[in-house]
């Protein structure tokens, strides 16, 4: 190969690598920033839609594949923090920017274990600040007809489990003997679940709480 051809080939390879690198950076940027921006706006629309619908006696809002039926407030995250609670925990439903109720677990205020999951990074990242939660923090769930308030028994960083540890979602979670962070014996429980790290991980942060009040709106 002549010197000129080698130079052109090197330039072509270099340009290709630069294009690939820029594409990867753009993809990562979209995942970290773009999806969160879109999801946060969608979450705001769902919350507004719920509050408007409640006034008109319409208890749910459907947007895409997400059915929102409640608003979740966590005062530890600030007075402005309010996200929709949607049915299910699939990637599509959690892209709403809110929290998802794990299918088969208790309803808000009901007997059993209400398990809520949400992203810690991307797609609105509603539980990004999960490690800041401490025992005694409140999780308030507003529905069309009532407000349920839970208090955490464990902190947001007290328990890390593999995603395969499904006992945390049981109606009466029974931790292994070596687990210090334990749910209360209350008949109406709350479990928050999110990723243990900001980037890809197979581990989950888990926090337990229990219902302390349920009042009519």
C-alpha positions in Angstrom: 0.0 0.0 0.0 1.3 3.4 -1.0 2.0 6.1 1.6 -1.0 8.1 0.3 -3.3 5.2 0.7 -2.0 4.4 4.2 -2.6 8.1 5.2 -6.2 8.0 3.8 -6.9 4.7 5.6 -5.5 6.1 8.9 -7.7 9.2 8.5 -10.8 7.1 7.7 -10.2 4.8 10.7 -9.6 7.9 13.0 -12.8 9.6 11.8 -14.7 6.4 12.3 -13.4 6.0 15.9 -14.2 9.6 16.7 -17.8 9.1 15.3 -18.3 6.0 17.4 -16.9 7.7 20.5 -19.3 10.7 20.0 -22.2 8.3 19.5 -21.4 6.5 22.7 -21.1 9.8 24.6 -24.4 10.9 23.2 -26.0 7.6 24.2 -24.7 7.8 27.7 -25.7 11.5 28.0 -29.2 10.6 26.9 -29.5 7.8 29.4 -28.2 9.9 32.3 -29.8 13.3 31.5 -32.3 12.9 28.6 -34.4 10.1 30.1 -34.5 11.9 33.4 -35.6 15.2 31.9 -38.4 13.4 29.9 -39.5 11.3 32.9 -39.6 14.2 35.3 -41.9 16.1 33.0 -44.0 13.1 32.5 -44.2 12.6 36.3 -45.3 16.2 36.7 -48.0 15.7 34.1 -49.3 12.5 35.9 -49.3 14.2 39.3 -51.2 17.2 37.9 -53.6 14.8 36.1 -54.3 12.9 39.2 -55.1 15.9 41.3 -57.3 17.3 38.6 -59.0 13.9 38.2 -59.7 13.5 41.9 -61.6 16.7 41.9 -63.7 15.2 39.0 -63.9 11.9 40.8 -61.6 10.1 38.3 -59.2 8.1 40.5 -56.6 7.1 37.9 -54.6 8.6 35.0 -53.3 6.4 32.1 -50.3 7.6 30.1 -48.8 5.2 27.7 -48.3 1.9 29.5 -48.4 3.6 33.0 -51.5 3.7 35.1 -51.0 6.2 37.9 -53.3 6.0 40.9 -51.6 7.8 43.8 -49.0 10.5 44.6 -46.0 9.7 46.8 -44.4 12.3 49.0 -41.2 11.8 51.0 -40.5 14.9 53.1 -36.8 13.9 53.6 -36.4 14.6 49.9 -37.8 18.1 50.1 -41.2 19.8 50.2 -41.4 19.8 46.4 -40.8 16.0 46.1 -44.0 14.4 44.8 -44.1 11.6 42.2 -46.8 9.4 40.7 -47.4 5.9 42.0 -48.0 3.6 39.1 -49.1 0.0 38.7 -46.3 -2.4 38.0 -42.5 -2.3 37.9 -41.7 -3.0 34.3 -39.1 -0.8 32.5 -41.9 0.9 30.6 -44.0 1.8 33.7 -41.0 3.0 35.7 -40.1 5.3 32.8 -43.0 7.4 34.1 -40.5 8.9 36.5 -42.4 7.7 39.5 -42.5 4.7 41.8 -44.1 1.4 40.9 -46.2 -1.0 43.0 -44.8 -4.5 42.7 -47.6 -6.7 41.3 -49.1 -9.0 43.9 -48.1 -6.9 46.9 -50.4 -5.0 49.2 -52.4 -1.9 48.2 -51.6 1.4 50.0 -53.0 1.2 53.5 -53.8 -2.5 53.1 -52.7 -5.5 55.1 -49.5 -7.1 54.0 -46.4 -5.7 52.4 -46.7 -2.8 50.0 -43.5 -3.0 47.8 -42.5 0.2 45.9 -39.7 0.2 43.4 -38.1 3.1 41.5 -35.0 4.1 39.6 -32.0 5.6 41.4 -30.5 6.9 38.2 -32.1 7.7 34.8 -35.8 7.9 34.1 -36.6 10.5 36.7 -34.4 8.9 39.4 -37.0 9.3 42.1 -35.0 7.2 44.6 -31.5 8.7 43.8 -31.3 10.0 47.4 -32.4 6.7 49.0 -29.3 6.4 51.1 -30.2 9.6 52.9 -33.4 8.0 54.4 -33.2 7.3 58.2 -35.5 5.5 60.6 -38.5 7.7 61.4 -38.7 9.3 58.0 -42.2 9.4 56.5 -43.5 8.2 53.2 -46.9 9.7 52.4 -49.2 8.2 49.8 -52.2 10.3 48.6 -55.1 8.7 46.8 -58.4 10.0 45.6 -60.2 9.2 48.9 -57.5 9.0 51.6 -53.9 9.7 52.7 -51.8 6.8 54.1 -48.6 7.7 56.1 -45.8 5.2 56.7 -42.8 5.6 58.9 -39.5 3.9 58.1 -38.1 1.3 60.5 -34.8 1.0 58.7 -32.6 3.5 56.8 -32.2 3.7 53.1 -28.6 2.4 53.2 -29.1 -0.2 56.0 -29.8 -3.2 53.8 -28.2 -4.3 50.5 -29.4 -7.6 49.0 -28.9 -9.4 45.6 -31.9 -8.9 43.3 -32.6 -12.6 43.7 -33.5 -12.1 47.4 -37.2 -12.1 46.9 -38.0 -12.5 50.6 -38.1 -8.7 50.9 -41.3 -8.7 48.9 -43.1 -11.4 50.9 -46.3 -10.4 52.7 -44.4 -11.0 56.0 -40.7 -10.6 55.2 -38.5 -12.9 57.2 -34.8 -11.9 56.9 -32.0 -14.4 57.3 -30.6 -14.6 60.8 -27.5 -12.6 59.9 -29.5 -9.6 58.6 -29.6 -6.7 61.1 -32.1 -4.5 59.2 -35.4 -6.1 59.9 -39.1 -5.1 59.2 -41.4 -4.6 62.1 -44.1 -7.1 63.0 -46.8 -4.6 62.0 -49.5 -6.1 59.8 -49.3 -3.2 57.3 -45.8 -2.9 55.9 -44.0 -0.8 53.3 -40.8 -1.8 51.4 -38.8 0.6 49.2 -36.4 -1.0 46.7 -33.9 0.6 44.3 -30.5 -0.1 42.8 -27.6 -0.2 45.3 -25.3 1.8 43.1 -25.8 4.6 40.6 -24.6 2.5 37.7 -25.3 -1.1 36.7 -25.6 -3.4 39.7 -27.4 -6.6 40.6 -27.8 -5.5 44.2 -30.7 -3.6 45.7 -31.1 -1.1 48.5 -34.1 -2.0 50.7 -35.8 0.0 53.4 -38.7 -1.2 55.6 -41.5 0.8 57.2 -45.0 0.4 58.6 -48.3 2.3 58.4 -48.9 4.8 61.2 -52.1 6.6 59.9 -54.8 6.4 57.3 -57.1 9.4 57.0 -60.0 10.3 54.7 -59.3 13.1 52.2 
